[in-house]
Amino acid sequence: MKRAIICDMGQVVLWFDNRHFYRRLGEASPYEEEEIRQLVRDHFELIELLDMGRISPQEFYAKIISATRANLDYETFLAAYCDVFTPNKPVIDILRRAKSSARLVLLSNTDVLRFSFIRQRFPKVMIFDSLVLSYEVGLMKPQPQIYQIALQAAEAEPEETVFIDDLEENIRPAKGLGMATILYRPETDLEHNLQSLGVRLEPIVQVNKKISQK
């Protein structure tokens, strides 16, 4: 019987598409969208620093604007950078059905800008019992220490835990610790995979009834 689920956010709970961000930068820059994409990749260390809370949002903005020469004020930049998400409703519904039998922990490489946006825009996504966020703990997947922090938040042993992520490189450390793992893809039958690992899911009707009573 599994007692906890540790779950990634991007491309699992929420779809995201950074092309919206690149397109908006391109519209305000002398560079084309594909050139913007490459410039951001060339400065990927800035995203990692933001994700680990080691530079401020203002520093991130200034450095990206300098690299892309985009004519965007701070607020317009934030809107372009953050508004790239769409809820993956089937996954959210399945996790909600697991909540009565398994502790839910969100383990995400994210930054304060995007996560603050997600909290406000998608409150129904906030179904987790605990949050382990890279910008708060100063670590990122696949660094081993962040998985230990997530297990502490899960209040479960590795063999009692399921870890879900969309990247193989992030799956490997969890598997090495002894967690059951699910490499999530759009075609993944998450309900079947969780049940086959021993996670009990409430019937859909019962969960919907609880939500309607709130």
C-alpha positions as a Python dict, from the first residue, in 0.01 Angstrom:
ca = {
    (1, 'M'): (0, 0, 0),
    (2, 'K'): (140, 338, -99),
    (3, 'R'): (101, 617, 154),
    (4, 'A'): (234, 913, -44),
    (5, 'I'): (259, 1057, -393),
    (6, 'I'): (536, 1302, -481),
    (7, 'C'): (446, 1477, -805),
    (8, 'D'): (609, 1716, -1049),
    (9, 'M'): (414, 2021, -1166),
    (10, 'G'): (522, 2125, -1518),
    (11, 'Q'): (397, 1893, -1796),
    (12, 'V'): (221, 1679, -1534),
    (13, 'V'): (-23, 1885, -1326),
    (14, 'L'): (6, 2184, -1557),
    (15, 'W'): (96, 2192, -1923),
    (16, 'F'): (324, 2478, -2018),
    (17, 'D'): (440, 2621, -2348),
    (18, 'N'): (728, 2867, -2338),
    (19, 'R'): (667, 2959, -2702),
    (20, 'H'): (414, 3214, -2574),
    (21, 'F'): (696, 3382, -2381),
    (22, 'Y'): (940, 3367, -2673),
    (23, 'R'): (678, 3508, -2909),
    (24, 'R'): (605, 3803, -2682),
    (25, 'L'): (976, 3878, -2642),
    (26, 'G'): (1019, 3852, -3018),
    (27, 'E'): (741, 4104, -3080),
    (28, 'A'): (928, 4358, -2866),
    (29, 'S'): (1280, 4269, -2982),
    (30, 'P'): (1491, 4299, -3300),
    (31, 'Y'): (1529, 3920, -3287),
    (32, 'E'): (1294, 3661, -3435),
    (33, 'E'): (1116, 3409, -3211),
    (34, 'E'): (1360, 3126, -3288),
    (35, 'E'): (1654, 3356, -3214),
    (36, 'I'): (1490, 3451, -2885),
    (37, 'R'): (1453, 3081, -2799),
    (38, 'Q'): (1825, 3029, -2860),
    (39, 'L'): (1921, 3338, -2661),
    (40, 'V'): (1719, 3213, -2364),
    (41, 'R'): (1884, 2871, -2396),
    (42, 'D'): (2224, 3038, -2407),
    (43, 'H'): (2138, 3209, -2079),
    (44, 'F'): (1973, 2906, -1918),
    (45, 'E'): (2187, 2951, -1609),
    (46, 'L'): (1972, 3257, -1529),
    (47, 'I'): (1663, 3038, -1514),
    (48, 'E'): (1842, 2791, -1287),
    (49, 'L'): (1956, 3073, -1058),
    (50, 'L'): (1600, 3207, -1040),
    (51, 'D'): (1466, 2856, -978),
    (52, 'M'): (1703, 2820, -682),
    (53, 'G'): (1626, 3165, -545),
    (54, 'R'): (1979, 3292, -603),
    (55, 'I'): (1887, 3596, -809),
    (56, 'S'): (1593, 3829, -765),
    (57, 'P'): (1307, 3858, -1014),
    (58, 'Q'): (1429, 4209, -1094),
    (59, 'E'): (1780, 4083, -1174),
    (60, 'F'): (1633, 3808, -1392),
    (61, 'Y'): (1423, 4061, -1581),
    (62, 'A'): (1717, 4297, -1635),
    (63, 'K'): (1947, 4023, -1765),
    (64, 'I'): (1689, 3871, -2002),
    (65, 'I'): (1596, 4213, -2137),
    (66, 'S'): (1964, 4294, -2187),
    (67, 'A'): (2022, 3966, -2375),
    (68, 'T'): (1715, 3992, -2598),
    (69, 'R'): (1699, 4374, -2631),
    (70, 'A'): (1324, 4348, -2582),
    (71, 'N'): (1138, 4672, -2517),
    (72, 'L'): (916, 4546, -2234),
    (73, 'D'): (853, 4705, -1896),
    (74, 'Y'): (870, 4483, -1587),
    (75, 'E'): (496, 4420, -1553),
    (76, 'T'): (452, 4333, -1920),
    (77, 'F'): (754, 4103, -1902),
    (78, 'L'): (607, 3924, -1598),
    (79, 'A'): (277, 3867, -1776),
    (80, 'A'): (458, 3722, -2079),
    (81, 'Y'): (689, 3505, -1867),
    (82, 'C'): (422, 3364, -1635),
    (83, 'D'): (113, 3319, -1849),
    (84, 'V'): (224, 2998, -2022),
    (85, 'F'): (27, 2737, -1825),
    (86, 'T'): (-285, 2525, -1882),
    (87, 'P'): (-424, 2285, -1618),
    (88, 'N'): (-405, 1914, -1695),
    (89, 'K'): (-751, 1842, -1558),
    (90, 'P'): (-742, 1459, -1581),
    (91, 'V'): (-426, 1446, -1367),
    (92, 'I'): (-565, 1695, -1116),
    (93, 'D'): (-883, 1489, -1086),
    (94, 'I'): (-689, 1165, -1034),
    (95, 'L'): (-468, 1320, -767),
    (96, 'R'): (-776, 1455, -593),
    (97, 'R'): (-919, 1102, -589),
    (98, 'A'): (-596, 975, -431),
    (99, 'K'): (-589, 1240, -161),
    (100, 'S'): (-790, 1050, 100),
    (101, 'S'): (-547, 755, 99),
    (102, 'A'): (-213, 913, 6),
    (103, 'R'): (-34, 1225, 120),
    (104, 'L'): (26, 1453, -181),
    (105, 'V'): (354, 1641, -214),
    (106, 'L'): (439, 1878, -498),
    (107, 'L'): (810, 1866, -591),
    (108, 'S'): (882, 2131, -850),
    (109, 'N'): (1170, 2314, -1011),
    (110, 'T'): (1005, 2653, -1022),
    (111, 'D'): (1056, 3017, -934),
    (112, 'V'): (874, 3268, -721),
    (113, 'L'): (729, 3453, -1021),
    (114, 'R'): (566, 3158, -1191),
    (115, 'F'): (455, 2984, -875),
    (116, 'S'): (294, 3300, -740),
    (117, 'F'): (111, 3333, -1071),
    (118, 'I'): (-5, 2969, -1054),
    (119, 'R'): (-137, 3013, -699),
    (120, 'Q'): (-351, 3305, -808),
    (121, 'R'): (-461, 3186, -1152),
    (122, 'F'): (-519, 2816, -1074),
    (123, 'P'): (-627, 2780, -708),
    (124, 'K'): (-785, 2440, -783),
    (125, 'V'): (-436, 2305, -850),
    (126, 'M'): (-342, 2366, -487),
    (127, 'I'): (-458, 2024, -367),
    (128, 'F'): (-124, 1923, -218),
    (129, 'D'): (-57, 1855, 150),
    (130, 'S'): (297, 1988, 123),
    (131, 'L'): (506, 2187, -126),
    (132, 'V'): (876, 2139, -196),
    (133, 'L'): (974, 2421, -430),
    (134, 'S'): (1323, 2466, -567),
    (135, 'Y'): (1334, 2842, -510),
    (136, 'E'): (1245, 2792, -142),
    (137, 'V'): (1488, 2508, -63),
    (138, 'G'): (1775, 2624, -289),
    (139, 'L'): (1798, 2289, -466),
    (140, 'M'): (1671, 2147, -795),
    (141, 'K'): (1586, 1807, -934),
    (142, 'P'): (1780, 1592, -1003),
    (143, 'Q'): (1997, 1693, -705),
    (144, 'P'): (1964, 1403, -455),
    (145, 'Q'): (1904, 1621, -149),
    (146, 'I'): (1575, 1760, -278),
    (147, 'Y'): (1427, 1409, -294),
    (148, 'Q'): (1513, 1356, 71),
    (149, 'I'): (1336, 1681, 158),
    (150, 'A'): (1033, 1564, -40),
    (151, 'L'): (1028, 1230, 141),
    (152, 'Q'): (1032, 1412, 475),
    (153, 'A'): (738, 1622, 355),
    (154, 'A'): (562, 1303, 244),
    (155, 'E'): (602, 1151, 591),
    (156, 'A'): (662, 815, 427),
    (157, 'E'): (941, 570, 350),
    (158, 'P'): (1064, 545, -11),
    (159, 'E'): (897, 207, -61),
    (160, 'E'): (566, 364, 48),
    (161, 'T'): (594, 644, -206),
    (162, 'V'): (516, 697, -575),
    (163, 'F'): (711, 963, -764),
    (164, 'I'): (571, 1114, -1085),
    (165, 'D'): (774, 1327, -1327),
    (166, 'D'): (795, 1388, -1701),
    (167, 'L'): (1177, 1372, -1725),
    (168, 'E'): (1380, 1053, -1708),
    (169, 'E'): (1672, 1240, -1550),
    (170, 'N'): (1445, 1335, -1259),
    (171, 'I'): (1302, 984, -1227),
    (172, 'R'): (1639, 812, -1178),
    (173, 'P'): (1726, 955, -831),
    (174, 'A'): (1379, 869, -698),
    (175, 'K'): (1410, 516, -830),
    (176, 'G'): (1755, 490, -675),
    (177, 'L'): (1609, 576, -335),
    (178, 'G'): (1355, 296, -367),
    (179, 'M'): (1046, 488, -471),
    (180, 'A'): (803, 350, -726),
    (181, 'T'): (813, 583, -1026),
    (182, 'I'): (590, 688, -1314),
    (183, 'L'): (743, 863, -1615),
    (184, 'Y'): (448, 1076, -1721),
    (185, 'R'): (364, 1139, -2084),
    (186, 'P'): (43, 1277, -2242),
    (187, 'E'): (-57, 920, -2331),
    (188, 'T'): (14, 779, -1982),
    (189, 'D'): (-279, 601, -1814),
    (190, 'L'): (-207, 754, -1475),
    (191, 'E'): (-513, 605, -1306),
    (192, 'H'): (-414, 252, -1409),
    (193, 'N'): (-48, 305, -1315),
    (194, 'L'): (-130, 438, -969),
    (195, 'Q'): (-378, 161, -896),
    (196, 'S'): (-133, -104, -1013),
    (197, 'L'): (120, 36, -764),
    (198, 'G'): (-127, 10, -478),
    (199, 'V'): (-270, 362, -460),
    (200, 'R'): (-638, 366, -370),
    (201, 'L'): (-849, 612, -570),
    (202, 'E'): (-1191, 726, -456),
    (203, 'P'): (-1479, 682, -701),
    (204, 'I'): (-1533, 989, -920),
    (205, 'V'): (-1888, 1043, -795),
    (206, 'Q'): (-1775, 1047, -432),
    (207, 'V'): (-1500, 1302, -500),
    (208, 'N'): (-1733, 1529, -698),
    (209, 'K'): (-1982, 1518, -413),
    (210, 'K'): (-1717, 1631, -164),
    (211, 'I'): (-1612, 1919, -391),
    (212, 'S'): (-1972, 2036, -439),
    (213, 'Q'): (-2024, 2041, -61),
    (214, 'K'): (-1735, 2282, -3),
}
